[in-house]
Amino acid sequence: MPYQRIEAFPEHAATLGSSELEALGIVWREKKEALQKTGVFRDFLEKLQREWAIETGIIERLYTWDRGVTEILIERGIDATLIAYRGGIRRDEADYIKHMIDDQLSIVEGLFSYIKEEQPLTEHFIRGLQAQFTSHQDHTEALTMDGDVIRVRLEKGTYKTLPNNPKRPDGEIHAYCPPELTQEEMQHLIQWYHENESLLPVEVRATWLHHRFTQIHPFQDGNGRVARTLASLVFLKEGLFSLVIRDADRQDYIDALEAADHGNLRPLVAIFAR
């Protein structure tokens, strides 16, 4: 199936929002200022950021372990010795995983500074996110024009130059944006997002931005992690929290992305709101 160009927000987008999330958001914003001054809130925020940093890599299968290991790392901090011992992983691999998670943690921490400066979303910012995510990754896989999978050097902070279309278990190729159209599609993404930034519910905007970005898949690697960062940024700018998709939610998340590919954003909006 050939690549389908991204589309702007659907006409019924405003009806996709969650009334429950809207109500909880109002209550939270009323309480937030007082709670921010407490040690309990700061501790909670640190643990939430650790969970985000760990889970965004697990979803991509960059590393994997049971939930118990994640909870220990959330509580105690990102430590290579704990990763090796609790996860049953070689020490050199655990060191590499720690570097990746630290990179991911620095990104989610940096989002808070970004929103305080009230900077607009730009292609430059998005390219910088991918460069940060892949700072300890030197190679990835790509497809040749003949469809062969090859190992290539990973370019950081630049759009893909080779196709990155995955093959499904049934053998079908899932088509992402061709490299030659990526720049144009990313410009549409940013333009349409800004045109609707103040018009639609936060979870709808986060979902649309995340899904359309994954449709494009503009980088050779790191796209899933960047997509969840962009969704988190939308929520954080509204005074809420970063979006954490746990490994336990992985199949529902993938199924909802598939539904969005076929024009139905509602299941993915529901997951993000939850």
VOGU-3710 file (C-alpha; in Angstrom, 3 decimals, decimal comma):
1> mpyqrieafp> 0,000/0,000/0,000  1,544/3,357/-1,026  2,120/6,174/1,432  -0,963/8,263/2,225  -0,260/11,959/2,724  -1,027/13,301/6,202  -4,337/15,086/6,620  -5,290/18,122/8,693  -7,467/17,806/11,798  -10,815/16,169/10,958
11> ehaatlgsse> -13,887/18,407/10,972  -15,318/16,590/14,005  -12,043/16,833/15,995  -13,592/18,989/18,741  -16,067/16,181/19,574  -13,281/13,668/20,289  -12,235/15,246/23,599  -12,722/13,690/27,033  -15,104/15,539/29,372  -13,565/13,646/32,298
21> lealgivwre> -10,048/14,822/31,482  -11,295/18,377/31,034  -12,941/18,318/34,485  -9,903/16,775/36,165  -7,666/19,323/34,454  -9,664/22,189/35,929  -9,392/20,723/39,443  -5,683/19,997/39,020  -4,809/23,524/37,873  -6,582/24,932/40,933
31> kkealqktgv> -4,460/22,772/43,272  -1,198/22,759/41,345  0,387/25,997/42,594  0,105/25,029/46,256  1,279/21,449/45,654  4,294/22,490/43,582  5,895/23,946/46,702  5,882/20,607/48,520  8,589/17,959/48,594  5,972/15,308/47,893
41> frdfleklqr> 5,119/16,895/44,538  8,774/17,240/43,515  9,389/13,595/44,423  6,321/12,527/42,441  7,459/14,511/39,406  10,956/13,005/39,498  9,500/9,497/39,604  7,065/10,246/36,790  9,940/11,509/34,648  11,946/8,347/35,373
51> ewaietgiie> 8,975/6,191/34,400  8,567/8,112/31,142  12,275/7,750/30,357  12,241/3,999/31,008  8,937/3,115/29,351  9,503/5,051/26,122  12,441/2,724/25,394  10,618/-0,439/26,457  7,751/0,322/24,055  10,331/0,439/21,245
61> rlytwdrgvt> 11,928/-2,820/22,478  15,276/-1,096/22,923  15,485/-3,123/26,152  12,985/-5,201/28,089  12,344/-6,544/31,575  9,391/-7,101/33,884  7,489/-4,298/35,578  9,213/-5,002/38,898  12,562/-3,810/37,507  10,953/-0,613/36,228
71> eiliergida> 9,413/0,093/39,627  12,764/-0,359/41,376  14,454/2,050/38,953  11,633/4,569/39,375  12,033/4,439/43,142  15,837/4,322/43,426  17,028/6,051/40,253  18,589/4,908/36,970  21,513/2,725/38,039  23,472/0,321/35,810
81> tliayrggir> 24,156/-2,081/38,690  20,430/-2,393/39,387  19,701/-2,851/35,668  22,274/-5,629/35,417  21,334/-7,410/38,644  17,542/-7,040/38,577  17,175/-7,333/34,804  19,567/-10,250/34,344  21,608/-8,219/31,837  25,370/-8,193/31,184
91> rdeadyikhm> 27,091/-5,253/32,834  28,372/-3,731/29,582  24,864/-3,882/28,104  23,425/-2,438/31,318  25,847/0,508/31,048  24,671/1,153/27,473  21,005/0,963/28,507  21,660/3,398/31,369  23,147/5,888/28,885  20,035/5,595/26,697
101> iddqlsiveg> 17,663/6,070/29,623  19,718/9,019/30,892  19,396/10,617/27,435  15,651/10,051/27,555  15,439/11,421/31,084  17,306/14,585/30,131  14,825/15,127/27,294  11,710/14,915/29,453  13,371/17,147/32,064  14,250/19,611/29,312
111> lfsyikeeqp> 10,624/19,828/28,185  9,758/21,679/31,381  12,351/24,354/30,593  11,148/24,536/26,999  7,550/25,280/27,934  8,600/27,907/30,501  10,324/29,798/27,702  7,078/29,565/25,671  8,911/28,602/22,513  6,836/27,562/19,486
121> ltehfirglq> 7,050/24,056/18,077  9,479/24,007/15,132  11,183/21,529/12,824  14,504/22,599/14,349  13,295/21,618/17,817  12,026/18,244/16,568  15,309/17,471/14,813  17,115/18,309/18,045  14,978/15,836/19,976  15,918/13,019/17,612
131> aqftshqdht> 19,599/13,926/17,917  19,352/13,740/21,718  17,517/10,426/21,678  20,119/8,813/19,422  23,252/10,388/20,884  24,494/6,951/22,010  23,246/5,115/18,899  25,511/4,961/15,862  23,756/2,562/13,469  20,280/1,470/12,428
141> ealtmdgdvi> 18,533/-0,489/9,667  17,285/0,887/6,353  15,867/-0,414/3,079  17,571/-0,265/-0,296  15,590/0,511/-3,447  15,421/-3,264/-4,018  13,846/-3,797/-0,599  16,912/-5,298/1,072  17,511/-4,500/4,759  20,939/-2,977/5,323
151> rvrlekgtyk> 22,814/-1,598/8,329  23,581/2,098/7,929  25,211/4,841/9,948  22,542/6,777/11,827  22,431/10,449/10,937  21,366/12,509/13,934  19,183/15,572/13,730  18,532/15,203/9,987  15,644/13,706/8,045  15,952/10,245/6,532
161> tlpnnpkrpd> 17,610/9,688/3,173  16,559/6,039/2,780  13,128/4,373/3,143  12,309/3,071/6,626  9,184/1,051/5,841  8,726/-1,927/8,191  7,564/-5,349/7,075  4,550/-6,709/8,943  4,386/-10,337/10,179  2,143/-11,178/7,197
171> geihaycppe> 4,809/-9,885/4,803  3,003/-6,656/3,865  5,128/-3,489/3,757  3,841/-0,553/5,826  4,668/2,586/3,841  5,930/5,663/5,656  6,644/8,953/3,913  9,247/8,671/1,125  12,448/10,596/1,930  11,884/13,056/-0,907
181> ltqeemqhli> 8,517/14,167/0,573  9,553/14,295/4,232  10,475/17,985/4,433  7,193/19,042/2,815  5,104/16,797/5,067  6,849/18,062/8,199  6,097/21,641/7,153  2,407/20,718/6,808  2,497/19,048/10,238  3,836/22,154/11,979
191> qwyhenesll> 1,567/24,546/10,086  -1,654/22,612/10,752  -0,757/22,089/14,400  -0,203/25,810/15,025  -3,427/26,713/13,208  -5,397/24,600/15,709  -3,268/25,007/18,844  -5,804/27,144/20,703  -8,957/25,665/19,188  -9,104/21,993/20,194
201> pvevratwlh> -8,916/19,894/23,387  -5,384/19,107/24,520  -5,721/15,320/24,155  -7,005/15,699/20,587  -4,085/17,924/19,609  -1,578/15,580/21,279  -3,081/12,567/19,520  -3,199/14,189/16,082  0,396/15,460/16,352  1,668/12,086/17,554
211> hrftqihpfq> -0,149/10,090/14,883  0,621/12,324/11,916  4,274/12,420/12,951  4,397/8,613/13,050  2,752/8,506/9,610  5,639/10,568/8,245  8,354/8,751/10,256  10,797/11,483/9,226  13,964/10,049/10,780  15,888/6,888/10,042
221> dgngrvartl> 15,354/5,899/13,697  13,983/7,333/16,945  10,547/8,227/15,559  8,406/6,536/18,228  10,317/8,192/21,050  10,085/11,608/19,397  6,346/11,127/18,760  5,634/10,431/22,440  7,790/13,432/23,392  5,739/15,699/21,144
231> aslvflkegl> 2,516/14,417/22,710  4,002/14,993/26,166  4,977/18,529/25,201  1,363/19,313/24,260  0,101/18,084/27,642  2,830/19,876/29,589  2,096/23,191/27,881  -1,465/22,855/29,222  -0,193/22,382/32,774  -0,747/18,610/32,823
241> fslvirdadr> 1,795/15,749/32,791  4,020/13,929/30,331  2,343/11,062/28,489  3,463/7,663/29,820  2,576/4,658/27,649  3,407/1,588/29,728  4,470/-1,726/28,264  1,186/-3,193/29,535  -0,612/-0,739/27,205  1,571/-1,566/24,183
251> qdyidaleaa> -0,904/-3,683/22,212  -3,816/-1,292/22,794  -1,515/1,545/21,726  -0,481/-0,243/18,525  -4,091/-1,166/17,734  -5,160/2,466/18,258  -2,406/3,668/15,931  -3,689/1,211/13,317  -7,208/2,607/13,736  -5,834/6,128/13,303
261> dhgnlrplva> -4,111/4,995/10,101  -7,606/4,187/8,814  -9,002/7,582/9,789  -10,308/6,882/13,315  -8,441/8,907/15,954  -10,933/8,171/18,734  -9,256/5,042/20,260  -5,878/6,792/20,445  -7,445/9,918/21,965  -9,043/7,664/24,610
271> ifar> -5,695/6,055/25,474  -3,968/9,433/25,756  -6,769/10,832/27,913  -6,638/7,806/30,183
//
